[in-house]
Amino acid sequence: ANQLLAAMNDHAAELDEIITAHLKGWTLSRVPRVSLVVLRLALAEMLYGDEQKPGVAINEAVELVKKYGAEDDYQFVNGLLGVVARERGETPEPQC
C-alpha cells in the first residue's frame, strides 16, 4: 500500500495528464474528488504496480467508487480506466 501511495504521489502530474487527456467536455476540477483519487490510485497501480494486472486495478477502483462515490460514478471510472488499459495494449477483464 505504501509503495502504491508513493507511486501515486511521485507521478501525480503524469497521472493527472492521463486523466485529463481522456476527459471529454470536462476539466479535472469537475471530476468528483472520490473518483479522482480512485482514478489516480488505479492508474498508479496499472502503470507502476508490481502485479501489472489492469483488470484487478479496474475492478478494485470500481468497487471503491461504488462504495464511496456518487451513485453512477463507477461507470465513468470503469470507462476511463478501460480505455487507458486498451490504449496500452492490455485487455481489461469485464467489470461489474
C-alpha positions, 0 to 999 in steps of 0.5 A: 500500500505504501509503495502504491501511495508513493507511486501515486504521489511521485507521478501525480502530474503524469497521472493527472495528464492521463486523466485529463487527456481522456476527459471529454467536455470536462476539466479535472476540477469537475471530476468528483474528488472520490473518483479522482483519487480512485482514478489516480490510485488505479492508474498508479497501480496499472502503470507502476504496480508490481502485479501489472494486472489492469483488470484487478486495478479496474475492478478494485477502483470500481468497487471503491467508487461504488462504495464511496462515490456518487451513485453512477460514478463507477461507470465513468471510472470503469470507462476511463480506466478501460480505455487507458488499459486498451490504449496500452495494449492490455485487455481489461477483464469485464467489470461489474 
